[in-house]
Every structure is written in structure tokens, then in C-alpha cells.
Amino acid sequence: MKRPLIVSAEIKYLILDEVADICAPHLGVDGEMTTRELAERVAAARGLDISDTALRNSVVFKVVQALRHAKRRKQVRMVEKRNGMCVWAAGDAVALRIAASSPSSPD
């Protein structure tokens, strides 16, 4: 019989929109990233201990949920699956937001 995973209460406070807001700028700047790489960035941004396996797996699951939700809003897009992990890239909405926020050079 499997033991249930005991996950700290910190993960319960990760809101899907907040996770997507953390991931979208990383995808806009760094390009394509796997779910695990994005989960590490989210954990670092939230100050979570990534060495805890149960916590890390919970963050990965939350990132997948958040990015699938953001995919419907065109913030991110799933490029492919590599070794069972999704590879994500910035969507059309993120590219437009980054282009609009970058300073324009005077002619």
C-alpha cells in the first residue's frame, strides 16, 4: 500500500494565475522551457525548497495546471513533448506584451 504524500501548506497558496504570471516572462525572455525548468523558477520565485521531492512534484503539477489554463488564454503554447515532459513557449499575448513594453528607439 502506498503512503500518501505529505506536502507542506506552502503549495496550497500557489494560485494558477500567479504561477502563469511567473512563467510567462521567463518564456518570453528565455524561449522554450520544460515544465520542470519552469517549476524550478516558480519555486525559486516563491522561496520554496526545491530539494524536497514531494514539494517539487507538487509545484510541477501546479505549473502544468496553470500553463494549460494559460494556453486557453493564448499566454503560452505547448511546443512538443520531450521525454514525457511538455515544452512550453510564449504565446501570442506574451509576445505582444513584451513588444509593447520594450522602449522604442527614436528615428
N, C-alpha and C positions, 0 to 999 in steps of 0.2 A: 504494500500500500504506500502510495506517495505521500510524503509530508507536504502540507500546504506551505507555500512561500510566505514568509513574514516580511512584509515590505513596510518601511518606515512611513510615517504620516506625511513626510515631505512631498512624496509623489502625488498625493491626493490633491494638492493645491496647484498642480500644473493645469492650467486652463488651455483648451485646444487653441483658441485664438492667440494666446500668449506664446505658445510653442511655435505656431506658424509665423508669428511676428519675429521670433528669434531666428528661425530658419531661413526666412525669405531673404534677408540681407546677405547672409552667408552664401546662399546660392547665387545671388546677383553678382557678388564680388569674386567668389572662388570657383564658380562654374559648377559642374556636375559633382555631386557628392552622394555617398551611400547613406542609407538610413542610420547605420551605426556611427558614421562620422558626424552626422547631424545630431544624433543623440548625445555624443560626447560634447559637442558645442553647447547644447541646451543645458546639460548637467553642469558644465563649467560656468555658464551664464547665471545659473540659479544657485551656484555654490554647493552642489551636491557631490558626494563622494563617489566617484566613478569606479573605484576599486571594489565596491560592494556589488557582487554579481546579481543578486536579486533586484537591487535598486536600478542597476544598469539595464537589465532586461525590461523592467517596468517603464523606464524612460524611453527605451526603443519602441515599446508598444504604444506609448502615448504619442511619440513622434509620428509613427505610421498613421495613427488615427487622425492626428492634426493635419498631416500632409494630404491624406486622402480627402479630408474635408476642404482643405485649401485648393486642392486640384479642381473641385467643382466650381470654385470662385475664380479660376484661372490665375491664381497666385503662383502655383508651381505646376510642373508637369513631370510625369514619370517617364523617363527615357527608356529604360530597359530593366531587366532583372539579371544580376550577376551573382552567381553562387548562392542563389536563394534570397538575395537582398535587392531591394529596389534602389535604383539610381535615379536621383531627382535633379531637376534643373529649374531655373527660374522660369516662371510663366510670363505670359504677355503683360499682365498687370504689373509685375515687379519690374520688368524691363522699361515700361513706360514711366513708372515712378522714379526709377534711378536716373533715366534720361531727363526727366523734368526737374529733378533736384540738383543735377550737376550744373555748375556755373557755366554760362555761355561766354565765349570769348568775343570781345568787340571786333567788328570788322574794320 
